[in-house]
Amino acid sequence: MSVLLEVIATTVADARLAVQAGANRLELVTAMGEGGLTPSLGLIEAVVAAADFRAANAAVGAPAAGVPVNVIVRPHSRSFVYDADDYAVMLRDVRAVKAAGANGVVIGMLTPDGEIDREGLARAIDAADGMAITFHRAFDETRDLQKALDVLLGFDAVTNVLTSGGKPSVLQAESIVRELVRQAACSHCTVLAGAGLTVDAVAGFVSATKVQAVHFGAGVRVGGNSLAPVDAAKVAQVRALLDAKRS
């Protein structure tokens, strides 16, 4: 099985470059330097349309059905603990993301004591109404990653957990990620490894951890700069390395 490659897009141009270079899925965000915030409705609609690429895909050899777009829903970067007003905004945004035709939402919410906010997550899942759910790196701020993963595995709608293994860079957490992959094995949920991955390190990381999905932000941008555009050559290189691992 090929390792899934998810790439962060912050613009329509990012989306086009990533799709044409071989990304399997996009995460659409704004304010990447703050860890990602909810994009505007106009941007969501434009990126969903761009990633669909039904006619253009035939010319570049990409999948005819296009590439799924998951959209972050995060109202601010102050914390992952949200009040009633935050949730009112988030649930409206989740519904808007679905109406815009996105594949899924990327969310994460915690209680003040560093646990998964189960009630808040359940409300978001209900608003998503069948869309795929990725729980983002709020997961890395929980007090116990294995306990937190057990909680998320109890929600059938949560199909991905984005994690750096609780470290600033996932490359510092190979053993932790490997254990999380084992814990999630044979479940409906995929461990999506990201934060700090580089083109040079990805093949060794995949071999060491056995992850089936990787997430790239700055690592596939021009100059490794989170504020720069996607570098299509780097995306293509990562795709080729992942395909070589399969073979």
C-alpha positions as CSV (number, residue, x, y, z in Angstrom):
1,M,0.0,0.0,0.0
2,S,1.3,3.4,-0.9
3,V,1.9,5.9,1.8
4,L,-0.6,8.8,1.6
5,L,0.9,12.3,1.1
6,E,-1.0,15.2,2.5
7,V,0.2,18.7,1.7
8,I,-0.8,22.0,3.3
9,A,-2.3,24.5,0.8
10,T,-2.8,28.2,1.7
11,T,-3.8,29.5,-1.7
12,V,-5.4,28.2,-4.9
13,A,-1.9,28.2,-6.6
14,D,-0.6,26.0,-3.7
15,A,-3.4,23.6,-4.3
16,R,-2.8,23.3,-8.1
17,L,0.9,22.8,-7.6
18,A,0.5,20.1,-4.9
19,V,-2.1,18.2,-6.9
20,Q,-0.1,18.2,-10.1
21,A,3.0,17.1,-8.3
22,G,1.4,14.1,-6.7
23,A,-0.2,15.0,-3.4
24,N,-3.0,12.6,-2.4
25,R,-4.9,15.1,-0.2
26,L,-4.8,18.7,0.7
27,E,-5.2,20.4,4.1
28,L,-6.4,24.0,3.4
29,V,-5.4,26.6,6.1
30,T,-4.7,30.2,6.5
31,A,-2.2,31.7,8.9
32,M,0.1,28.8,8.6
33,G,2.6,30.5,10.8
34,E,0.1,30.3,13.7
35,G,-0.5,26.7,13.1
36,G,-3.4,27.2,10.8
37,L,-6.7,29.0,11.1
38,T,-10.1,28.7,9.3
39,P,-9.9,29.9,5.7
40,S,-12.5,32.2,4.1
41,L,-15.5,30.6,2.4
42,G,-14.4,32.0,-1.0
43,L,-11.0,30.4,-0.6
44,I,-12.5,27.0,0.4
45,E,-14.8,27.0,-2.7
46,A,-12.0,28.0,-5.0
47,V,-9.5,25.4,-3.7
48,V,-12.2,22.6,-3.8
49,A,-12.9,23.5,-7.4
50,A,-9.1,23.7,-8.3
51,A,-8.4,20.3,-6.6
52,D,-11.2,18.7,-8.5
53,F,-9.3,19.2,-11.8
54,R,-11.5,16.8,-13.8
55,A,-10.4,18.1,-17.2
56,A,-7.0,19.3,-16.2
57,N,-6.0,16.1,-14.5
58,A,-6.1,14.2,-17.8
59,A,-3.4,16.4,-19.1
60,V,-1.1,16.1,-16.2
61,G,-1.7,12.4,-15.4
62,A,-3.3,13.0,-12.0
63,P,-6.3,11.1,-10.8
64,A,-9.4,11.9,-12.8
65,A,-11.6,12.3,-9.7
66,G,-9.3,15.0,-8.3
67,V,-7.9,15.3,-4.8
68,P,-9.8,15.6,-1.6
69,V,-9.6,18.8,0.4
70,N,-9.7,18.8,4.2
71,V,-10.3,22.3,5.7
72,I,-9.1,23.4,9.1
73,V,-11.7,24.8,11.4
74,R,-9.9,26.7,14.1
75,P,-11.3,30.1,15.2
76,H,-8.1,31.5,16.9
77,S,-4.6,30.5,17.9
78,R,-4.8,31.3,21.6
79,S,-5.4,27.8,22.8
80,F,-7.4,24.6,22.0
81,V,-9.8,25.2,24.9
82,Y,-12.9,26.8,23.5
83,D,-15.8,28.6,25.1
84,A,-19.5,28.7,24.0
85,D,-18.9,31.5,21.5
86,D,-16.0,29.7,19.9
87,Y,-18.1,26.6,19.4
88,A,-20.9,28.6,17.9
89,V,-18.5,29.9,15.3
90,M,-16.8,26.6,14.7
91,L,-20.0,24.7,14.2
92,R,-21.2,27.3,11.7
93,D,-17.8,27.0,9.9
94,V,-18.0,23.2,9.8
95,R,-21.4,23.4,8.1
96,A,-20.1,25.9,5.7
97,V,-17.1,23.7,4.8
98,K,-19.5,20.8,4.0
99,A,-21.7,23.1,1.9
100,A,-18.6,24.2,0.0
101,G,-18.0,20.6,-1.1
102,A,-14.9,19.8,0.9
103,N,-14.0,16.2,1.8
104,G,-13.6,16.8,5.5
105,V,-12.6,19.1,8.4
106,V,-9.5,19.3,10.5
107,I,-10.4,20.1,14.1
108,G,-9.1,19.7,17.7
109,M,-10.4,20.7,21.1
110,L,-9.2,20.1,24.6
111,T,-10.5,20.5,28.2
112,P,-8.6,22.8,30.5
113,D,-6.9,19.8,32.1
114,G,-5.4,18.6,28.8
115,E,-7.9,15.9,27.8
116,I,-9.8,15.5,24.6
117,D,-13.0,17.5,24.8
118,R,-15.4,14.7,24.0
119,E,-18.6,16.7,24.2
120,G,-17.2,19.4,21.9
121,L,-15.8,16.8,19.4
122,A,-19.2,15.1,19.3
123,R,-20.9,18.4,18.5
124,A,-18.4,19.0,15.7
125,I,-18.9,15.5,14.3
126,D,-22.7,16.0,14.3
127,A,-22.3,19.3,12.4
128,A,-19.9,17.6,9.9
129,D,-22.8,15.3,9.0
130,G,-20.7,12.5,7.5
131,M,-17.6,14.4,6.4
132,A,-14.2,12.9,7.3
133,I,-12.7,14.2,10.6
134,T,-9.0,14.8,11.2
135,F,-8.1,15.6,14.8
136,H,-5.2,18.0,14.5
137,R,-2.1,18.6,16.6
138,A,-4.1,19.7,19.6
139,F,-3.6,16.0,20.2
140,D,0.1,16.7,20.9
141,E,-0.9,18.9,23.8
142,T,-2.8,16.2,25.7
143,R,-1.3,14.9,28.9
144,D,-1.2,11.3,27.7
145,L,-1.0,10.6,24.0
146,Q,-2.0,6.9,24.2
147,K,-5.0,7.7,26.4
148,A,-6.0,10.5,24.0
149,L,-5.7,8.2,21.0
150,D,-7.9,5.6,22.8
151,V,-10.5,8.4,23.2
152,L,-10.4,9.3,19.5
153,L,-10.6,5.7,18.5
154,G,-13.9,5.6,20.2
155,F,-15.3,8.1,17.6
156,D,-16.0,6.3,14.3
157,A,-16.0,9.6,12.4
158,V,-12.4,10.4,13.3
159,T,-10.5,9.0,10.4
160,N,-7.1,10.7,11.0
161,V,-5.0,11.9,13.9
162,L,-2.3,14.4,13.0
163,T,0.6,14.2,15.4
164,S,4.3,15.0,15.8
165,G,4.4,12.5,18.7
166,G,4.2,15.3,21.2
167,K,7.5,16.8,20.1
168,P,8.3,20.0,18.2
169,S,9.4,17.9,15.2
170,V,8.0,14.4,14.4
171,L,11.6,13.4,13.6
172,Q,12.3,13.6,17.4
173,A,9.5,11.1,18.1
174,E,10.1,8.1,15.9
175,S,9.5,5.6,18.8
176,I,6.4,7.4,20.0
177,V,4.9,7.5,16.6
178,R,5.7,3.9,16.0
179,E,3.8,3.0,19.2
180,L,0.8,5.1,18.1
181,V,0.7,3.4,14.7
182,R,0.6,0.1,16.5
183,Q,-2.1,1.3,18.8
184,A,-4.3,2.4,15.8
185,A,-3.6,-0.7,13.7
186,C,-6.7,-2.4,12.4
187,S,-8.9,0.5,13.4
188,H,-10.8,3.1,11.2
189,C,-8.3,5.8,12.2
190,T,-4.9,6.5,10.5
191,V,-2.0,8.1,12.3
192,L,-1.0,11.1,10.1
193,A,2.6,12.0,10.9
194,G,3.6,15.6,10.4
195,A,5.5,18.7,11.6
196,G,9.2,18.9,10.8
197,L,9.3,16.3,8.1
198,T,11.8,16.9,5.3
199,V,12.4,15.5,1.9
200,D,15.7,14.0,3.0
201,A,14.3,12.4,6.2
202,V,10.9,11.1,5.0
203,A,12.0,7.7,3.6
204,G,13.9,6.7,6.8
205,F,11.1,8.0,9.0
206,V,8.5,5.9,7.2
207,S,10.6,2.8,7.5
208,A,11.2,3.4,11.2
209,T,7.6,4.1,12.2
210,K,5.5,2.2,9.6
211,V,3.2,5.2,9.2
212,Q,0.8,5.0,6.3
213,A,0.2,8.7,5.9
214,V,2.5,11.8,6.1
215,H,1.7,15.5,6.3
216,F,4.0,18.2,4.8
217,G,3.9,21.9,5.4
218,A,7.1,23.9,5.3
219,G,9.1,20.8,4.2
220,V,7.7,21.1,0.7
221,R,7.8,24.9,0.4
222,V,10.3,27.1,-1.4
223,G,13.3,27.5,0.9
224,G,11.6,25.5,3.6
225,N,9.7,28.7,4.5
226,S,6.1,28.3,5.8
227,L,5.2,31.6,4.2
228,A,6.5,30.7,0.8
229,P,4.6,28.9,-2.0
230,V,4.5,25.1,-2.4
231,D,7.6,23.8,-4.3
232,A,6.2,21.3,-6.8
233,A,9.6,19.7,-7.3
234,K,9.8,18.9,-3.6
235,V,6.3,17.4,-3.6
236,A,7.2,15.3,-6.6
237,Q,10.4,14.1,-4.9
238,V,8.5,13.1,-1.7
239,R,5.9,11.3,-3.8
240,A,8.7,9.4,-5.7
241,L,10.4,8.4,-2.4
242,L,7.1,7.2,-0.9
243,D,6.4,5.2,-4.1
244,A,9.9,3.7,-4.0
245,K,9.2,2.5,-0.4
246,R,6.1,0.7,-1.7
247,S,8.0,-1.1,-4.4
